[in-house]
Amino acid sequence: DAELLSCFSGNGYIVNRLSNRPITSTEEEVRLWFQTRQPNSSLFHVGSDNRGLSIHILNGWPHIWLQLPDTERLQSEGRVDRQIIAARNSWSPESGVAGIIQLNLHVRPGRYESSRLDDNQWHELILIRQNK
């Protein structure tokens, strides 16, 4: 349950280089608090060019991009308080090969209950990965 607090004035980012070892956990959670006036920005990315997960703000709305090995590319965008993306992939803790990976994305509005994310209010983004 490590926490990291960082503030950026515009173009900053954090890089965390992880080893290429297999994922052995069955659940992970990432929480981000952010505020921005930018209608287009990147909030989170993990992976490489042709596979991974990205969460962006596009035209003020949340946008999710997911590409996993042996799955179709999934995209979801729009006005959401909660999105669930489920993808078939080949991973399981026993075999190192998969079942279903489910991603839950919760975007909570800021103090003024705006649905847009570029309103300069604080928003909380919670991403939960579960292997089922």
C-alpha positions in Angstrom: 0.0 0.0 0.0 2.6 2.5 -1.0 1.6 6.1 -1.6 3.3 8.7 -3.7 2.4 12.3 -3.8 3.6 14.4 -6.8 2.5 17.8 -8.2 3.2 18.9 -11.7 2.8 22.3 -13.4 2.1 21.1 -16.9 4.4 18.7 -18.7 5.8 16.6 -15.8 5.5 12.9 -15.4 6.7 9.9 -13.3 8.5 6.9 -14.8 8.6 3.6 -12.9 10.5 1.0 -14.8 9.3 -2.4 -13.8 11.0 -5.7 -14.7 9.5 -8.0 -17.3 8.6 -10.7 -14.8 5.1 -12.3 -15.0 2.3 -10.7 -13.1 1.5 -12.9 -10.1 -1.0 -10.7 -8.2 -4.7 -11.2 -8.8 -5.7 -7.6 -8.0 -4.0 -4.2 -8.2 -5.4 -0.7 -7.5 -4.2 2.7 -8.7 -5.7 5.9 -7.4 -5.0 9.3 -8.9 -6.2 12.7 -7.7 -5.9 15.4 -10.3 -7.1 18.8 -11.4 -6.6 20.3 -14.8 -7.9 22.9 -17.2 -6.4 21.0 -20.1 -9.1 19.4 -22.3 -6.6 16.8 -23.7 -4.0 15.2 -21.4 -2.5 11.8 -20.4 -3.2 10.6 -16.9 -1.8 7.1 -16.8 0.0 4.7 -19.1 1.5 1.3 -18.6 2.9 -1.0 -21.3 4.6 -0.6 -24.6 3.6 0.8 -28.0 1.5 -2.1 -29.1 0.1 -3.4 -25.8 -0.8 -1.8 -22.5 -3.4 0.5 -20.8 -3.7 4.2 -21.1 -6.1 6.6 -19.5 -6.4 10.1 -21.1 -8.6 13.1 -21.0 -9.9 13.8 -24.6 -12.1 16.9 -25.1 -12.7 17.0 -21.4 -13.9 13.4 -21.0 -12.2 10.2 -19.8 -10.9 7.9 -22.5 -9.5 4.4 -21.9 -7.3 2.4 -24.3 -6.6 -1.2 -23.6 -4.5 -3.6 -25.7 -3.4 -7.0 -24.4 -1.8 -9.9 -26.1 -4.3 -12.2 -27.8 -7.2 -9.7 -27.3 -8.9 -7.1 -29.4 -8.1 -3.5 -28.8 -10.7 -2.0 -26.5 -11.5 1.7 -26.3 -14.1 3.5 -24.2 -14.8 7.1 -23.8 -17.5 9.4 -22.7 -19.3 10.7 -19.7 -18.8 8.2 -17.0 -18.8 7.8 -13.3 -17.9 4.2 -13.6 -16.7 2.0 -16.5 -16.0 -1.7 -16.5 -13.9 -3.2 -19.2 -13.5 -6.9 -19.3 -11.1 -8.6 -21.7 -10.2 -12.2 -22.4 -6.5 -12.7 -22.0 -4.3 -15.7 -21.4 -3.2 -15.4 -17.8 -3.8 -17.4 -14.6 -1.8 -17.5 -11.4 -1.3 -21.3 -11.7 -0.2 -21.5 -15.3 0.9 -18.0 -16.1 -1.8 -18.2 -18.8 -5.0 -16.1 -18.4 -8.7 -16.0 -17.9 -10.6 -12.8 -17.7 -9.0 -9.5 -16.8 -11.5 -7.0 -15.5 -10.7 -3.3 -15.2 -12.9 -1.1 -13.1 -12.5 2.6 -13.6 -14.3 5.0 -11.3 -14.1 8.7 -11.9 -15.6 10.8 -9.2 -16.6 14.4 -9.9 -15.1 17.3 -8.2 -16.7 19.6 -5.7 -19.1 21.2 -8.2 -20.3 17.8 -9.6 -19.1 18.6 -13.1 -19.0 15.6 -15.4 -16.1 17.0 -17.4 -12.6 16.5 -16.1 -11.1 19.7 -17.4 -13.0 22.0 -14.9 -10.0 22.7 -12.7 -11.7 20.9 -9.8 -10.2 17.9 -8.0 -11.2 14.5 -9.4 -10.4 11.0 -8.1 -9.7 8.3 -10.6 -9.6 4.7 -9.3 -8.4 1.9 -11.5 -8.8 -1.7 -10.2 -7.4 -4.7 -12.1 -8.7 -8.1 -11.3 -7.8 -11.5 -12.8 -10.8 -13.8 -12.6 
